[in-house]
Amino acid sequence: MKYVAHKRWAKWVIGLLASFMIAVWMMMVTHPAAPTAPVDRDHLEVWLDSIVSAQAATAISIAVIQNGEVAWEMASGTADPFKDQKATPQTIYHIWSVTKLATALTILTLAGDQELDLDLPVADILPWLDLVEAAENRITT
């Protein structure tokens, strides 16, 4: 029993250290400046490609859904460097819960820069969440 508990503890510590290393790497990588105004598809593709070129991400796949249909999709970078597999809009990435760490880091950075108030209700920041909650309430009642 002791060995199993120790093994679980070691996996937890390794996972925590890996998450920390990813967070530090994300903070150190220089990200290309995001567009400050609406851009057309060509400029968006150039910006997304620049993220991969700056090594802020190894690959990006994106799709825009409009009225239930794919209106636009693109991919850039290498999805699997071990197999030299290029990213496509259909690439499935196995990133587990790493996005939670990146999201938390981004939120706290914005709060630290006083660009985001952590005391605001989430629906004030992401108004579409009100629509989701209203739809869920209609389904459950």
Long-range contacts (C-beta under 8 A, 24 or more apart in sequence): 19-98, 19-101, 22-98, 22-101, 22-102, 23-101, 23-102, 23-105, 26-102, 26-105, 27-105, 29-54, 29-55, 29-56, 30-54, 30-56, 31-56, 32-56, 41-72, 45-74, 45-76, 48-74, 48-76, 49-76, 51-76, 52-76, 52-77, 59-87, 59-91, 59-93, 60-87, 61-87, 61-88, 61-89, 61-90, 61-91, 61-93, 62-89, 63-89
